[in-house]
Amino acid sequence: MFLKIVANNIIGVFNMNKVNYEKIIEIQKKANIVDIISDYLPLEQKGKNYFAVCPFHDDHNPSMSISQDKQIFNCFVCHSGGNVFNFIMKYEKISFLEAVKTVAKKVNIPFELNSKTSFKKEDSNKKYYDIYKLANIYYQNNLNTKLAEGAIKYLDNRNINNDIVKHFQIGVAFDDNSLSKLLLSKNYNKEELTSIGILGNKNDFIYDMFKNRIIFPLWDLEGNTVGFSGRVYNNSDESKYINSQESVIFKKGELLYNYHNALEYSKKEKGVIVVEGFMDVVGLYIAGINNVVATMGTAITRDQAILIKKLSPNVILCFDGDKAGEEATILAIKELDNIGIKPKIIRLPDNLDPDDYLKKFGVKEFKKHLDNALNIMDFRLLVEKKKINFNDSNEVSKYIRNIVKEIVKNNDEVVRDLTIKKLADETKVEVDIIKKLVRENEIVEVKPVIIRPKINKTITAEEALLYYMLKSEEVIQIYEKEVSYLSNSNLLLLANKILDFYFENKKFDINNFLIYLEDNQDLIDLLIKIDSYDLPSEFNKGQIYDYIKSIDMSILKEEINTLKSKIKVENDETKKLKLLEKLVKLKSRELE
């Protein structure tokens, strides 16, 4: 009879009421994992499966496999795996139930949780959000006073009407320290108010950080106000913009301005435009273009690149038209390329940013740039040829060789061929010569070698037994009757979970079992790894009993070695004799 070695400590999904459990199964059945993951990663079909660059380790060759038949994903390098919920959990770094709700929304199935299963946690930073919310409302209300006439005139001149003011929650700060007085009157701690950058402190004098400025709230991914950007509007000699300092709730490198507003529009338009400044977002919104986010003037970080990828795999970079914007574009391309995104690029003339370009040339001309955005190769050509004196043969040669290095990195044969022809036309060098250089520089893609750790026969038998438990309820029943122990504690725990699930549900299904494991990612990864083993799908009982016998023999040898060690150090002859008798019995079992 099966001995339950590990205590059953299952919590989560199966503690939910039956309606919620059945609803999760319904959501899983409607959600095609290929469609869901394709919202986050570019996929390439190879045979029955799809492949992607794995986002869970530093991957450059597609090592993540997505099975449409099994509805699971598996990385052959880092061994991350699971079902559609597990992918969303890991990618968005959210709880299991949050992932279920996310998938439910994608497949248009209502999913509500009762109070007992609510995944909402008390946010330790809630008071900071409350402070910024209060300040944001205060600044907005200031626009309704007589003192705001200059600010309103400035906004009118920028074509920012009342509807736009409301949408972007624009306000104004005056030079009277009135916000600090308000917040202190609410008994907020002054050290905390200064630590989150909403107020300043000089020689114990508390003052407003923003004075005589148009105020634009800066939001986190959920739309909470976490900072402000203030712009001068009265021809002051002060800096054009000042921004809130980074704090526990405001980290520029982890946020994108307008993310929460652009989410819906990016899905609808099947693409996202990335700009540098929040005023560019406002300008494009005025022009009727809503699928836009801004980096707020910082170089794109990996975190921001991942957020952009979540919005859409189709990305257009439209940074300022000056040299700094060009350099920022190069850095952005690198970060996006590292996570499998090949953006298109708009370069605006006359060093203009998108907002100024729209004011000067209008939305019709801007949309022409959108329709004719450059691919990465054309952008490289544009950047590199500006550096070249085409009357200098050495510079032309260097230019060609630099572009060739970029060509060999591109897997699109059409783009490669077109780029070679453009390069030949520009430099008057024969196409065949450039193709020869490409062949010489060709980077042979090396597929990742899957190195499995060397494991002994017992572990092999244990893993093989688990493999067939995942495939057959008959093997689960055999395991329950015949196996009492596994030497690998993780495999033992997984086997126990399989038994618990099987006897609770009277059947076994790997997809439903993954829901049962909920957020136990270690066991999920182990299960996916075992499920991916290249073992025959067919088996016979004799083969299963051979595995069990091998496991039993391993346990027996371990007991024999333990007894031998005890006998060596035992000084009491009576006790030693009993140990020897036990050893003889074990050895006789070994010879059976």
Secondary structure, 3 states (H helix, E strand, C coil): CCCCCCCCCCCCHHHCCHHHHHHHHHHHHHCCHHHHHHCCCCCEEECCEEEECCCCCCCCCCCEEEECCCCEEEECCCCCEECHHHHHHHHHCCCHHHHHHHHHHHCCCCCCCCHHHCCCCCCCCHHHHHHHHHHHHHHHHHCCCHHHHHHHHHHHHCCCCHHHHHHCCCEEECCCCHHHHHHHHCCCCHHHHHHCCCEEEECCEEEECCCCEEEEEEECCCCCEEEEEEEECCCCCCCCEEECCCCCCCCHHHCCECHHHHHHHHHHHCCEEEECCHHHHHHHHHCCCCCEEECCCCCCCHHHHHHHHHHCCCEEECCCCCHHHHHHHHHHHHHHHHCCCCCEECCCCCCCCHHHHHHHHCHHHHHHHHHCCECHHHHHHHHHHCCCCCCCHHHHHHHHHHHHHHHCCCCCHHHHHHHHHHHHHHHCCCHHHHHHHHHHHCCCCCCCCCCCCCCCHHHHHHHHHHHHHHHCHHHHHHHHHHCCCCCCHHHHHHHHHHHHHHHHHCCCCHHHHHHHHCCCHHHHHHHHHHHCCCCCCCCCHHHHHHHHHHHHHHHHHHHHHHHHHHHHHCCCHHHHHHHHHHHHHHHHHHHC
